[in-house]
Amino acid sequence: MSLKRRQLLASLALLAPLTGRAEPLDDTLAALQRRWRPRLAWRPDADWRAQALATAQRLVLLPGDDSSDFATEWRAEQDRDDHVARALTLRGALGDRVPALFLQPRGPGPHPAVLLLHDHGARFDIGKEKLIRPLAPSAAADGWVQRYFGGSFVGDTLVRAGFAVLAIDALGWGERGRPGFARDDQQALASHLLQLGHSWGGVIASDDLRSHRWLREQPGIAPDRVAVLGFSMGAFRAWQLAAVAPQVSACVAAHWMCTREGLLRPGEHTLVGQSAFSMTHPGLAAELDHPDVAALIAPRPLLLMGSPEDKLFPWDAQQAAWRQLARAWPRGTGFSTLTTPGGHRFDAEQQQAATAWLARLLA
């Protein structure tokens, strides 16, 4: 079977049956899903790593995105006692302006740093502000942090521990969206980008890569101690970035790791479209499952957090992904998991655990 045909069949497999009826379309899609096998499923050899890394980089990232001309513009600054908060923009993968918030501890450093990657949440008017307290009061950001983060901004937790912190708006969120942008606009945005030869997921991944590069190059930052951390879609972005960018020192991914099979079951949110386009790369499913991609992080440190009560990710499929990933690390080194109560949230206790884990590695 040709590569293009395998890719087509894997893409069609994403349209698993949406109803319990025995319809011809449902039968066809169910049969395709049963036959789906990624061509580059993980193997314990160097040839697999070379092939898988080249394939992931080709299918996840926009081509030719290696410019270090960030055209940084500093917009505002705020003194916060033990650190300084700054608003800025930098140039993104498409050449557009990417708004960001940056926290830098007092003192000359060099400081370890963390690129924070925000969630999806079907809330588009805020992005970076979900993770870093904005310079101006924001009821939207405060409400989001209460709902998902136990009332504690993740950026505050990290900077108090001595980490510099950066967060950007992904395309479609915060200052890179538009008033009223909502659920049904996502497919229109994704389609528009596909018509121009790009993908929404690819733009997000490439902007994340550039942001990590920007952070490593800042004065007072230790370039070999720059980690990534994300919650929900931000967790997907975090392990994805760590997989395709060997410069990522360590990765914390809270509440987004699952086998593809687990997300193709009838009724799962990924089959609806819409938000799935922000985390979909054309052709990748034919080559690599989600744990196969994340396995490229090994032997660098990876911490995964998951909850049996998470309604978005079946617990058995989360555990299956964890077991697959554990094979890629030497026993007892580098790969860690943490089971948390309370479902899909990254509360203050989890933040402290993640921060302590990063501090042991990077501080």
N, C-alpha and C positions, 0 to 999 in steps of 0.2 A: 504494500500500500504506500502511495506517495506521501511525502511530508505534508503537502498541502491538504491532501484528503484526510490525514490524521488530524490536522489542525481543525479542519471543518467539522469533523465528527466530534472532537473534543469541545468545540464551541457550541455545537448543537446540544451536547450533553448538559450544558448549563440550563437548558430549558426542560428540566425534569417535569414530570406530570404535576399539574397544578390542581387537579381534581382527582377524585377516586373513581371516576367513570372509565370504562374500558373503551376509549375512543381510539381511532387509528393513529392520530397524532401522538397521543399519550403512549400508545404501545411502541411506536417508533422511537420516541425519545427515551423511554425506559430501556429499550434494547441497546441503544447507543450508549447510555450511561453504564450499563452492565459491562460493555466491552471496553470502556475507557481505561487506558493505562498510559501514564506519562512515559514518554520515550526515555527520559533521563532520570528515572527514579534513582534515589540515592544508592551509591555503591561505595564500599570502603577502599577506594583506590584513587591515586593522583590523577589518572586519566579522566575519571568522572568529574573531579573538581574542576579541572581545566575546561572541559566541555560545558559543564553546567554553569560555571561563572560567566564564560563568554556568551552563552545563550541567554542567561538572565539579564546581563548588561545590555545585550542587543534588543531584547524584547521589552524590558522595563523602562529603560532610559531613552530620552530623545537623542538622536545621533548628533555628534559634534558638539556636545555641551561640555566644553573643557576650558572656557574662558574664565580668567580670574579678574576680569575688568568688571568689578561690582558697582562702580559709580556710586559709592555709598553717600547718602545724604542724611546728615544728622538733623532731626527735626525739633526735638525738645529733650530736656533733661530734668530730673527730679532727684533731690537729695533724700535718701531714706536711711539716714544714720549710718548703719554699717555697710551700706552699699549704695550705688548710684543706679537709677533706672533711666534708660534712654529710649526714645522713640526714633526710628530711622527708616529709611527705605534702601533696598539694594536691588540690583538688576537681576531679574529672573531668567529662566531658561529660554523664554520667548522674547526676551528683551524688554519686557514690561517692568514696572516698578512694583516691588514686593515690600509691603509694610511689615515692620518687625518691632519687637520689644526686646531690649537687652538689659540684663542685670549684671553688674560687675562689682565684686566685693572690693572693699577698701584695701589698700596696700599694693605693693608693686607686683606681687605674684612671683613666678608664673602660677596661675590658678588652673586647676582642672575645670572642665566645662561640660555642660550638657545642652544638647539641642533638644528642646521640647517640641513634640508634634501633637497638634490638637486633634480632637475627635470629630466625628461627623455630627451625630445627634439630631439630624434634621433641623438644626438651628444654624442659620447662615449669617445672621447679622453680627455675630461675634466669632472670632477664630482664635487668634493669639491671646485674646483677653480671657479665654477659658482657662488659661494656664498661668499667665503673668498678670498681676494686678495692673490695670491700665493707669496712665498718669492722671486722667480725669475720672471722677466717680462714675460708675456704671452699674445701674440696677440689674441689667441683663447679665453682666459678668458675675456679680455677687450672687444672683439667683442660681446661675449654672453651677457655681462652685459649691453652694449649699446642697444642690441636688445630687451632684456626682462626686464631689471631692471632700465631703465632710466639713465644708466651711473653710477649708484651707487651700489657698492658691499653691499649686505645686512649685511654682517659681520661688515663692517665699521660703518654702521648706528647703529647697536646694541651696539658695544663696546664703541662708543662715548657716549652712554646713560648709560654706567656703567655695561653692561652685559658682562660676559665671554661667549665665543662662541666656539662651536665645530662643525666641518663638516667632514664627512668621504666620501670615495669613495664607492658607492654601487657596488656589484659584477657586472663586465662588463664595468664599467666606470673608467676613469682616469688611475691610476696606477694598477687597478685591471682588466684591459682589455687586449687587445693586438693590435698591429698595424693593421689597416684595419678593425677592428671589425665594422660591419655595420648591416643594417636592417635584412637581411636574416640570420645572425648569431644568432639572438635572439632565434629563434625556436630551433636551434641546441643546444644552451646552455640550454634552458628550458627542452628539451627532455633528454639531458644527465643527468641533475639533477634528473628528474623524474625516469629515469632508475636506479638511485642509491638510490631511496626512499626519495628524497627531492623535493622541488619545488623552482623555482627561486624567486617567491614572498615570500616564507617562509624564505629563506636565507636572503633576504633583510630586512624583518621585524625583524628577530632575531638579525642581526647585528645592526639594529637601537636600539633595546632594550639594547644590551650590551653597545652601545655607550652612551646611556642615563645613564646607571648604572656607567660607567667610569666617566662621567662628575660629577655626584652627589658625587663621592668619592674623588674628587681632593681637595687638600689643598686650602683654601681661597674661596671655593664655598659653598653657603648655600644649603644644600641638599634638603631642603623642598621648594626651589624656583627655580626649574629647569624646564623650559618650552620647548616646541617643536614648530618649525615653518617651513613651507615648501610651495613651489610654484609648481603648476602643479602636476606631479607625487610626488614631495616632499610634497604637501598638502595631497595627499592620504596617504603617509607614516606617516605624522604627526598625522592625526586624527585616523589612524589605531593604531599607537603606543600608543597614549593617551587612546584609548579604552581598550587595553589589558594590559596596565601598569598603575595601580593606582598611582604610584609614580610620574607620569607626573603632574606638578602643573597647567599648562595651555597650551592651544593649539591655534595656529593661522594656518589656512588652507586657502591658497589663490588659488582659481581657480581649485579646484577639489572636488566637491561634487555634486552628481546627483543620482537620482533613477536608479536602474538597468534597469527598463523599458525604461528610456530615452536613455540608452546606447545600447539597443538591437534593436533600430529602423534601418530599412534598410539604409545602407550607413554609419553608425556610425563607427568610427575608431576602437572601441573595437572588432568589428566582424572580423577584418582582421587577427587577430592573432598577431604574432611578438611582438610589444611592450606590448600587453595585458597580455602576460605571466609574465611580471615583477610585475603585480598587480592582479594576479589571484591565488586563493587558492582552490585546489580541495575539493569539498564537501561543501564549505561555502555558495554557492548560494542557496542550498536547505534549509539552516537554517536561514540565515539573509540577508536582503537587506543592501545596503551601509548605509542608515540612521540608520538602526537598530544597526549596529556595532558602529557607531559614537555616538549613544545615550548612550552607556556605559560610555562615558566621564562624563555625568551629575552626580552630580551637580557641578563638576569642570568647570572652565571657558573655553568657546570655542568661537572663533571668526572665522566666515566664510566670505570670500570675493568671489564675483562672478560678472560677467559682462554679460549684455544682448547681447553684441557683440561677445562673445566668440564662435568661430566656432566649438570647440571641445565638448561643453556641451550644449544641448538644454536648453534655458532659462526657459521654462515652467517646465522641469524636475529638473532643479536646484531649482526653487522656491518650487516645490512639496517636494523635499528633505528637504529644510529649514522648511517648515510647519510641516513635520513629526517630525523633530528634536526638534522643539520648544516645543512639548508636553512633552518632557522628563525633562525639566527644570521648576522649580517654576516660575510663571509669573514674568517677569521683572528682573530675576536674572541669571547671569552666561552665558546665550546664547546670542550672538550678531551676526548680519550680516551687511555687508557693500556692497552696490552695487556700482561698479566702472565703469567708461567709458573706452573705448579703447581696449576691448577684453582681450585676453589671455596674460597678462603681469602683473608684480609686480613692478611698477615704484617707484620713490623716494617718491612721495606723499603717496602711499599706505604703503611703508616701514615706513614712519614717523607715520602714523596712527596706524599701528601694534605695533610699538615700544612704542608709548604713551599708548596704551591699556595695554601692558605688564607691563610698568612701574607703572601704577596705581595699578596693582595687586601685583607685586613682588618686586619693588625697595624699 
